[in-house]
Amino acid sequence: MTERSTVEESRGRDRSIYTRLDVRGVEPKDRFNLIIGTYESLPEGTAMELIVDHDPECMYFTLKATRGDEAFSFEYLEDGPIDWRVRVEKH
């Protein structure tokens, strides 16, 4: 299977820049590093929209444990059952 992720940079409704990361085409073993690497590359005050084929709660708990509650916000935009989309803002 060929790995495929989609990364786009766009402006939101409030004109803030955000990154959209679609990892549904990426092997599960490679997703974590791609997702966390994308989050780490965000400038403070910007957000990423993550699209996955399972509940990304593991990212929430990883960020909470390693960065703390005040370092980010995590909002579900679509909550399954086939696709999940979350907006993660880096504070």
C-alpha positions, 0 to 999 in steps of 0.5 A: 500500500502506498502511503498518502497524506494530504497537508494543506495550509489555508486561512480560516473564517477568522483569517487565521492560518491553519494546516489541514492534515489528512492521514487516512491514507498513511499506514497506522504505524507512521501516523503518530510521528507525522501528526505530532511533527505537524503539530510541533511545526505550528507557530503559536496561535495557529491550528491544524485540522486533523482528519483520521479514520478513528477517534484521535483521542490518543493525540489529545491525551499525548498533548495533555501529558506532554504539553499541559492543558494550557498549551493547546485546545482540541475541538471535534468537528466531526465525530465518526463513525467513518471519519473524525476531524479535530481542530487542534490549536497551539497556544 
